[in-house]
Amino acid sequence: MPDRTIPGQSIAGGRVCRGAEAIGIAAFVLVLLALISARARAEVQVQRDGETVRIELREASIAQALDALGATIKLRYRSTVALDKVVSATYAGPLNEVLRRLLRDYNYWIRSGSDGVELAVIGLQHGERASAPAPVTAAPAKAAAARPPPPPPTARRNSLTSQWRSAGPELRAPSAPRR
Protein backbone atom coordinates (compact mmCIF):
# COMPACT_ATOMS: atom_id res chain seq x y z
CA MET A 1 0.00 0.00 0.00
CA PRO A 2 1.55 3.31 -0.99
CA ASP A 3 2.14 6.03 1.60
CA ARG A 4 -0.54 8.67 1.02
CA THR A 5 0.67 11.22 3.57
CA ILE A 6 1.80 14.57 2.38
CA PRO A 7 5.19 15.75 3.60
CA GLY A 8 4.71 17.70 6.85
CA GLN A 9 1.72 15.58 7.91
CA SER A 10 1.44 12.59 10.23
CA ILE A 11 -1.21 10.02 10.98
CA ALA A 12 -2.82 10.22 14.43
CA GLY A 13 -5.66 7.89 15.40
CA GLY A 14 -6.24 6.79 11.84
CA ARG A 15 -6.63 10.27 10.43
CA VAL A 16 -4.21 12.62 8.83
CA CYS A 17 -3.04 15.59 10.94
CA ARG A 18 -1.30 18.65 9.69
CA GLY A 19 1.97 19.63 11.37
CA ALA A 20 0.48 22.48 13.44
CA GLU A 21 -2.37 20.28 14.66
CA ALA A 22 0.05 17.51 15.68
CA ILE A 23 2.19 20.02 17.60
CA GLY A 24 -0.91 21.37 19.36
CA ILE A 25 -1.98 17.87 20.41
CA ALA A 26 1.53 17.08 21.66
CA ALA A 27 1.66 20.34 23.65
CA PHE A 28 -1.74 19.60 25.23
CA VAL A 29 -0.62 16.12 26.26
CA LEU A 30 2.60 17.51 27.78
CA VAL A 31 0.71 20.15 29.78
CA LEU A 32 -1.76 17.53 30.98
CA LEU A 33 1.06 15.24 32.09
CA ALA A 34 2.81 18.12 33.88
CA LEU A 35 -0.38 18.96 35.82
CA ILE A 36 -0.92 15.34 36.79
CA SER A 37 2.69 14.90 37.94
CA ALA A 38 2.57 18.18 39.93
CA ARG A 39 -0.54 16.98 41.79
CA ALA A 40 1.07 13.60 42.39
CA ARG A 41 4.06 15.29 44.09
CA ALA A 42 1.86 17.19 46.55
CA GLU A 43 1.74 15.60 49.96
CA VAL A 44 -0.26 16.64 53.01
CA GLN A 45 -0.29 14.89 56.37
CA VAL A 46 -2.44 16.04 59.29
CA GLN A 47 -2.18 14.79 62.87
CA ARG A 48 -4.28 15.88 65.81
CA ASP A 49 -3.51 15.34 69.47
CA GLY A 50 -6.11 17.01 71.67
CA GLU A 51 -5.99 20.74 70.94
CA THR A 52 -2.71 20.50 69.00
CA VAL A 53 -2.72 20.15 65.22
CA ARG A 54 0.32 19.25 63.12
CA ILE A 55 0.23 19.58 59.35
CA GLU A 56 3.12 18.67 57.07
CA LEU A 57 2.99 20.06 53.54
CA ARG A 58 5.25 19.12 50.65
CA GLU A 59 4.57 20.97 47.39
CA ALA A 60 0.91 21.33 48.39
CA SER A 61 -1.43 24.22 47.72
CA ILE A 62 -3.16 26.14 50.50
CA ALA A 63 -6.47 24.67 49.24
CA GLN A 64 -5.08 21.13 49.56
CA ALA A 65 -3.93 21.92 53.10
CA LEU A 66 -7.37 23.25 54.07
CA ASP A 67 -9.07 20.24 52.45
CA ALA A 68 -6.88 17.91 54.55
CA LEU A 69 -7.66 19.88 57.71
CA GLY A 70 -11.37 19.69 56.84
CA ALA A 71 -11.14 15.91 56.51
CA THR A 72 -9.42 15.58 59.90
CA ILE A 73 -11.28 18.16 61.99
CA LYS A 74 -14.60 19.94 61.58
CA LEU A 75 -13.31 22.74 59.35
CA ARG A 76 -15.33 24.31 56.55
CA TYR A 77 -13.89 27.03 54.38
CA ARG A 78 -14.73 29.28 51.48
CA SER A 79 -12.61 31.78 49.62
CA THR A 80 -12.94 34.75 47.30
CA VAL A 81 -9.42 34.20 45.94
CA ALA A 82 -7.61 31.23 44.46
CA LEU A 83 -5.73 29.32 47.15
CA ASP A 84 -3.21 27.86 44.73
CA LYS A 85 -0.02 29.08 46.43
CA VAL A 86 2.29 26.06 46.82
CA VAL A 87 3.80 25.51 50.28
CA SER A 88 6.40 23.13 51.70
CA ALA A 89 6.39 23.51 55.48
CA THR A 90 5.35 21.99 58.79
CA TYR A 91 3.02 23.82 61.15
CA ALA A 92 2.16 22.66 64.67
CA GLY A 93 0.19 24.16 67.53
CA PRO A 94 -3.39 25.17 68.30
CA LEU A 95 -5.59 25.28 65.20
CA ASN A 96 -5.89 29.10 65.22
CA GLU A 97 -2.08 29.43 65.30
CA VAL A 98 -1.62 26.90 62.48
CA LEU A 99 -4.21 28.71 60.35
CA ARG A 100 -2.63 32.10 61.14
CA ARG A 101 0.76 30.90 59.89
CA LEU A 102 -0.65 29.03 56.89
CA LEU A 103 -2.77 32.02 55.79
CA ARG A 104 -0.28 34.79 56.58
CA ASP A 105 -0.58 36.25 53.05
CA TYR A 106 -4.39 36.35 53.16
CA ASN A 107 -7.14 38.32 54.90
CA TYR A 108 -9.54 35.94 56.61
CA TRP A 109 -11.87 35.42 59.54
CA ILE A 110 -12.49 32.38 61.70
CA ARG A 111 -15.61 31.45 63.63
CA SER A 112 -15.60 28.53 66.05
CA GLY A 113 -18.74 26.90 67.36
CA SER A 114 -20.22 23.63 68.48
CA ASP A 115 -20.61 22.58 64.84
CA GLY A 116 -16.90 23.10 64.09
CA VAL A 117 -14.73 25.83 62.64
CA GLU A 118 -15.77 28.06 59.75
CA LEU A 119 -13.06 29.88 57.80
CA ALA A 120 -13.59 32.55 55.16
CA VAL A 121 -10.64 33.79 53.12
CA ILE A 122 -11.66 37.22 51.83
CA GLY A 123 -8.63 38.40 49.90
CA LEU A 124 -4.89 38.76 49.78
CA GLN A 125 -3.02 40.95 52.29
CA HIS A 126 -2.12 43.34 49.48
CA GLY A 127 -5.74 44.03 48.58
CA GLU A 128 -6.20 41.78 45.56
CA ARG A 129 -9.60 40.12 45.31
CA ALA A 130 -11.27 37.73 42.96
CA SER A 131 -14.47 38.73 41.21
CA ALA A 132 -16.36 35.55 42.09
CA PRO A 133 -16.03 33.42 45.20
CA ALA A 134 -14.54 29.96 44.94
CA PRO A 135 -16.92 27.10 45.73
CA VAL A 136 -17.41 26.07 49.34
CA THR A 137 -15.45 22.94 50.18
CA ALA A 138 -15.87 20.33 52.90
CA ALA A 139 -19.31 20.47 54.55
CA PRO A 140 -21.54 23.27 53.22
CA ALA A 141 -21.85 26.20 55.60
CA LYS A 142 -25.20 27.69 56.59
CA ALA A 143 -26.16 30.56 54.36
CA ALA A 144 -25.28 33.81 56.06
CA ALA A 145 -27.95 36.46 56.17
CA ALA A 146 -27.15 39.03 53.54
CA ARG A 147 -26.67 42.51 54.93
CA PRO A 148 -27.78 45.40 52.80
CA PRO A 149 -24.98 47.75 51.78
CA PRO A 150 -24.63 50.91 53.85
CA PRO A 151 -26.58 53.85 52.49
CA PRO A 152 -24.68 56.29 50.31
CA PRO A 153 -23.34 59.38 52.09
CA THR A 154 -26.07 61.59 50.60
CA ALA A 155 -28.77 59.47 52.24
CA ARG A 156 -27.17 59.99 55.65
CA ARG A 157 -27.21 63.77 55.19
CA ASN A 158 -30.90 63.62 54.30
CA SER A 159 -31.95 61.81 57.46
CA LEU A 160 -34.64 63.34 59.61
CA THR A 161 -32.14 64.32 62.30
CA SER A 162 -29.78 66.00 59.86
CA GLN A 163 -32.68 67.91 58.28
CA TRP A 164 -33.72 69.15 61.72
CA ARG A 165 -30.16 70.22 62.55
CA SER A 166 -29.76 72.10 59.29
CA ALA A 167 -33.21 73.73 59.46
CA GLY A 168 -33.55 77.37 60.41
CA PRO A 169 -34.97 78.43 63.79
CA GLU A 170 -38.43 78.85 62.28
CA LEU A 171 -38.74 75.06 61.77
CA ARG A 172 -37.41 74.03 65.17
CA ALA A 173 -39.63 73.62 68.18
CA PRO A 174 -39.72 76.71 70.37
CA SER A 175 -37.31 76.50 73.24
CA ALA A 176 -38.41 77.03 76.81
CA PRO A 177 -38.32 80.64 77.93
CA ARG A 178 -35.23 81.55 79.89
CA ARG A 179 -35.62 83.12 83.29
C-alpha positions as CSV (number, residue, x, y, z in Angstrom):
1,M,0.0,0.0,0.0
2,P,1.5,3.3,-1.0
3,D,2.1,6.0,1.6
4,R,-0.5,8.7,1.0
5,T,0.7,11.2,3.6
6,I,1.8,14.6,2.4
7,P,5.2,15.8,3.6
8,G,4.7,17.7,6.9
9,Q,1.7,15.6,7.9
10,S,1.4,12.6,10.2
11,I,-1.2,10.0,11.0
12,A,-2.8,10.2,14.4
13,G,-5.7,7.9,15.4
14,G,-6.2,6.8,11.8
15,R,-6.6,10.3,10.4
16,V,-4.2,12.6,8.8
17,C,-3.0,15.6,10.9
18,R,-1.3,18.7,9.7
19,G,2.0,19.6,11.4
20,A,0.5,22.5,13.4
21,E,-2.4,20.3,14.7
22,A,0.1,17.5,15.7
23,I,2.2,20.0,17.6
24,G,-0.9,21.4,19.4
25,I,-2.0,17.9,20.4
26,A,1.5,17.1,21.7
27,A,1.7,20.3,23.6
28,F,-1.7,19.6,25.2
29,V,-0.6,16.1,26.3
30,L,2.6,17.5,27.8
31,V,0.7,20.1,29.8
32,L,-1.8,17.5,31.0
33,L,1.1,15.2,32.1
34,A,2.8,18.1,33.9
35,L,-0.4,19.0,35.8
36,I,-0.9,15.3,36.8
37,S,2.7,14.9,37.9
38,A,2.6,18.2,39.9
39,R,-0.5,17.0,41.8
40,A,1.1,13.6,42.4
41,R,4.1,15.3,44.1
42,A,1.9,17.2,46.5
43,E,1.7,15.6,50.0
44,V,-0.3,16.6,53.0
45,Q,-0.3,14.9,56.4
46,V,-2.4,16.0,59.3
47,Q,-2.2,14.8,62.9
48,R,-4.3,15.9,65.8
49,D,-3.5,15.3,69.5
50,G,-6.1,17.0,71.7
51,E,-6.0,20.7,70.9
52,T,-2.7,20.5,69.0
53,V,-2.7,20.1,65.2
54,R,0.3,19.2,63.1
55,I,0.2,19.6,59.4
56,E,3.1,18.7,57.1
57,L,3.0,20.1,53.5
58,R,5.2,19.1,50.7
59,E,4.6,21.0,47.4
60,A,0.9,21.3,48.4
61,S,-1.4,24.2,47.7
62,I,-3.2,26.1,50.5
63,A,-6.5,24.7,49.2
64,Q,-5.1,21.1,49.6
65,A,-3.9,21.9,53.1
66,L,-7.4,23.3,54.1
67,D,-9.1,20.2,52.4
68,A,-6.9,17.9,54.5
69,L,-7.7,19.9,57.7
70,G,-11.4,19.7,56.8
71,A,-11.1,15.9,56.5
72,T,-9.4,15.6,59.9
73,I,-11.3,18.2,62.0
74,K,-14.6,19.9,61.6
75,L,-13.3,22.7,59.3
76,R,-15.3,24.3,56.5
77,Y,-13.9,27.0,54.4
78,R,-14.7,29.3,51.5
79,S,-12.6,31.8,49.6
80,T,-12.9,34.8,47.3
81,V,-9.4,34.2,45.9
82,A,-7.6,31.2,44.5
83,L,-5.7,29.3,47.1
84,D,-3.2,27.9,44.7
85,K,0.0,29.1,46.4
86,V,2.3,26.1,46.8
87,V,3.8,25.5,50.3
88,S,6.4,23.1,51.7
89,A,6.4,23.5,55.5
90,T,5.4,22.0,58.8
91,Y,3.0,23.8,61.2
92,A,2.2,22.7,64.7
93,G,0.2,24.2,67.5
94,P,-3.4,25.2,68.3
95,L,-5.6,25.3,65.2
96,N,-5.9,29.1,65.2
97,E,-2.1,29.4,65.3
98,V,-1.6,26.9,62.5
99,L,-4.2,28.7,60.3
100,R,-2.6,32.1,61.1
101,R,0.8,30.9,59.9
102,L,-0.7,29.0,56.9
103,L,-2.8,32.0,55.8
104,R,-0.3,34.8,56.6
105,D,-0.6,36.2,53.0
106,Y,-4.4,36.4,53.2
107,N,-7.1,38.3,54.9
108,Y,-9.5,35.9,56.6
109,W,-11.9,35.4,59.5
110,I,-12.5,32.4,61.7
111,R,-15.6,31.5,63.6
112,S,-15.6,28.5,66.1
113,G,-18.7,26.9,67.4
114,S,-20.2,23.6,68.5
115,D,-20.6,22.6,64.8
116,G,-16.9,23.1,64.1
117,V,-14.7,25.8,62.6
118,E,-15.8,28.1,59.7
119,L,-13.1,29.9,57.8
120,A,-13.6,32.5,55.2
121,V,-10.6,33.8,53.1
122,I,-11.7,37.2,51.8
123,G,-8.6,38.4,49.9
124,L,-4.9,38.8,49.8
125,Q,-3.0,40.9,52.3
126,H,-2.1,43.3,49.5
127,G,-5.7,44.0,48.6
128,E,-6.2,41.8,45.6
129,R,-9.6,40.1,45.3
130,A,-11.3,37.7,43.0
131,S,-14.5,38.7,41.2
132,A,-16.4,35.5,42.1
133,P,-16.0,33.4,45.2
134,A,-14.5,30.0,44.9
135,P,-16.9,27.1,45.7
136,V,-17.4,26.1,49.3
137,T,-15.5,22.9,50.2
138,A,-15.9,20.3,52.9
139,A,-19.3,20.5,54.6
140,P,-21.5,23.3,53.2
141,A,-21.9,26.2,55.6
142,K,-25.2,27.7,56.6
143,A,-26.2,30.6,54.4
144,A,-25.3,33.8,56.1
145,A,-27.9,36.5,56.2
146,A,-27.1,39.0,53.5
147,R,-26.7,42.5,54.9
148,P,-27.8,45.4,52.8
149,P,-25.0,47.8,51.8
150,P,-24.6,50.9,53.8
151,P,-26.6,53.9,52.5
152,P,-24.7,56.3,50.3
153,P,-23.3,59.4,52.1
154,T,-26.1,61.6,50.6
155,A,-28.8,59.5,52.2
156,R,-27.2,60.0,55.6
157,R,-27.2,63.8,55.2
158,N,-30.9,63.6,54.3
159,S,-31.9,61.8,57.5
160,L,-34.6,63.3,59.6
161,T,-32.1,64.3,62.3
162,S,-29.8,66.0,59.9
163,Q,-32.7,67.9,58.3
164,W,-33.7,69.2,61.7
165,R,-30.2,70.2,62.6
166,S,-29.8,72.1,59.3
167,A,-33.2,73.7,59.5
168,G,-33.6,77.4,60.4
169,P,-35.0,78.4,63.8
170,E,-38.4,78.9,62.3
171,L,-38.7,75.1,61.8
172,R,-37.4,74.0,65.2
173,A,-39.6,73.6,68.2
174,P,-39.7,76.7,70.4
175,S,-37.3,76.5,73.2
176,A,-38.4,77.0,76.8
177,P,-38.3,80.6,77.9
178,R,-35.2,81.6,79.9
179,R,-35.6,83.1,83.3
